[in-house]
Amino acid sequence: MIREGSLQMSHGIMGGFLIVGLLAKMGLTAVWLSPSGAWLLQGPRVSEAATPAEARPVESGALPRLASLLQQQRQSLSAREAALALREEQLRQVRQEVEQRLRELQALQTRILEAIEEEKRIKGEHQRHLAATLEAMPPDKAGRLLEKMEEEIAVQLLRRLKGKEAGAILTHLAPDKAARLSQRLLQ
């Protein structure tokens, strides 16, 4: 008897397991076969769970707007690129003009320096000639001539003369001018 009761009880437990197993199988089948969005507590799909939110497909209404924004950005970049190319060309032309002007200025500077050197050479020749003329003149006439000259020129001429001749001419100058010229000869 005890066996019969235990047998009935084991049949009852097994029947319960069978019923629970059938219910679980029906539930899982319903979940797997149901259309997406049918369950309220549904998580992300496997394909969505692995991709960042920025990479997920956008709503179909947003695509034309994004394409328009992209086209505007391309046009803006093209306009900037064209403006930059124009600016670079202008800068290249300005650079060429500046380089040309610099070459012209350097040539002009060379000509000016040559002219200054030529003027110094001619002035030196004139001073040598005038110094030779003063040496050939009697000291009293040379003194009267130096008396009327600017002091700087008179000093330059006296420096070109021999000491004896310069001294003879200085004796025929006014004492104050002779003193100033002598003092400048020492400098």
C-alpha positions in Angstrom: 0.0 0.0 0.0 2.7 2.3 0.7 3.9 1.6 -2.7 0.7 2.5 -4.3 0.5 5.9 -2.5 4.0 6.7 -3.5 3.4 5.7 -7.0 0.4 7.9 -7.3 2.3 10.8 -5.8 5.2 10.4 -8.1 2.7 10.3 -11.0 1.2 13.5 -9.7 4.6 15.3 -9.4 5.6 14.2 -12.8 2.3 15.4 -14.2 2.9 18.7 -12.6 6.4 18.9 -14.2 4.9 18.0 -17.5 2.3 20.8 -17.3 4.9 23.4 -16.2 7.3 22.3 -19.0 4.5 22.6 -21.6 3.5 26.0 -20.3 7.1 27.2 -20.5 7.5 25.8 -24.0 4.4 27.6 -25.1 5.6 30.9 -23.5 9.0 30.7 -25.2 7.4 29.9 -28.5 5.1 32.9 -28.2 8.0 35.2 -27.5 10.1 33.9 -30.4 7.3 33.9 -32.9 5.7 37.2 -31.9 6.3 40.3 -34.2 8.8 42.9 -32.9 7.3 45.6 -30.8 4.6 43.2 -29.5 6.1 43.1 -26.0 6.2 46.3 -24.0 9.4 45.5 -22.1 11.5 44.8 -25.1 15.3 45.7 -25.1 17.4 46.7 -28.0 17.8 44.3 -30.9 21.1 42.5 -31.1 22.2 44.6 -34.1 21.4 47.8 -32.2 23.0 46.9 -28.9 26.5 46.7 -30.5 26.3 50.0 -32.4 26.6 53.5 -30.9 23.5 55.7 -31.0 25.1 58.0 -33.5 25.6 55.2 -36.0 22.0 53.9 -35.8 19.8 54.5 -38.8 18.1 57.9 -38.8 14.4 58.4 -39.4 13.5 58.6 -43.0 12.3 62.2 -42.7 15.7 63.4 -41.4 17.7 62.1 -44.4 16.7 64.8 -46.8 17.5 67.4 -44.1 20.9 65.9 -43.5 21.6 65.8 -47.2 20.7 69.4 -47.5 23.0 70.4 -44.6 25.8 68.4 -46.1 25.3 70.1 -49.5 25.4 73.5 -47.8 28.6 72.6 -46.0 30.1 71.5 -49.3 29.1 74.7 -51.0 30.5 76.7 -48.1 33.8 74.8 -48.3 34.0 75.3 -52.1 33.4 79.0 -51.7 36.1 79.2 -49.0 38.5 77.2 -51.2 37.9 79.5 -54.2 38.3 82.6 -52.0 41.5 81.2 -50.6 42.9 80.4 -54.0 42.1 83.9 -55.2 43.8 85.3 -52.1 46.9 83.2 -52.7 47.1 84.4 -56.3 46.8 88.0 -55.1 49.6 87.5 -52.6 51.8 85.9 -55.2 51.3 88.9 -57.5 52.0 91.3 -54.6 55.1 89.3 -53.7 56.3 89.6 -57.3 55.7 93.3 -57.4 57.5 93.8 -54.1 60.5 91.7 -55.3 60.6 93.8 -58.5 60.5 97.0 -56.6 63.2 95.8 -54.3 65.4 95.0 -57.3 64.7 98.5 -58.7 65.6 100.1 -55.3 68.8 98.1 -55.1 69.8 99.2 -58.6 68.9 102.8 -57.7 70.9 102.6 -54.5 73.9 101.3 -56.4 73.6 104.2 -58.9 73.4 106.7 -56.0 76.4 105.2 -54.3 78.3 105.4 -57.5 77.3 109.0 -58.1 78.3 109.9 -54.5 81.7 108.3 -55.1 82.1 110.1 -58.4 81.2 113.4 -56.7 83.7 112.7 -54.0 86.3 112.0 -56.6 85.5 115.1 -58.6 85.4 117.2 -55.4 88.8 115.7 -54.4 90.2 116.6 -57.8 88.9 120.2 -57.5 90.4 120.5 -54.0 93.8 119.2 -55.3 93.6 121.7 -58.1 92.6 124.5 -55.8 95.4 123.5 -53.4 97.9 123.5 -56.2 96.6 127.0 -57.3 97.0 128.3 -53.7 100.6 126.9 -53.6 101.3 128.7 -56.8 99.9 132.1 -55.5 101.7 134.5 -53.4 100.8 133.9 -49.7 99.1 137.3 -49.3 96.7 136.7 -52.3 96.0 133.1 -51.1 95.2 134.5 -47.6 92.7 137.0 -49.0 91.1 134.1 -51.0 90.9 131.9 -47.9 89.5 134.8 -45.9 86.4 134.8 -48.1 85.9 131.0 -48.1 83.8 128.9 -45.6 86.0 127.7 -42.8 85.4 124.0 -43.5 86.6 124.3 -47.1 89.5 126.5 -46.1 90.6 123.9 -43.5 90.4 121.1 -46.1 92.5 123.2 -48.5 95.1 124.0 -45.8 95.4 120.3 -45.0 96.4 119.6 -48.6 99.2 122.2 -48.5 102.7 121.7 -47.1 103.2 123.0 -43.6 105.5 125.9 -44.6 103.1 127.1 -47.3 100.0 126.8 -45.0 101.8 128.7 -42.3 102.8 131.5 -44.8 99.1 131.8 -45.9 97.8 131.8 -42.3 100.0 134.8 -41.4 98.1 136.9 -44.0 94.6 136.1 -42.5 92.8 138.1 -39.8 94.1 136.9 -36.4 90.8 135.5 -35.2 90.1 133.5 -38.4 93.7 132.3 -38.5 93.2 131.0 -34.9 89.9 129.2 -35.7 91.4 127.6 -38.8 94.6 126.5 -36.9 92.5 125.1 -34.1 90.3 123.1 -36.6 93.5 121.9 -38.4 94.5 120.2 -35.1 91.2 118.2 -34.8 
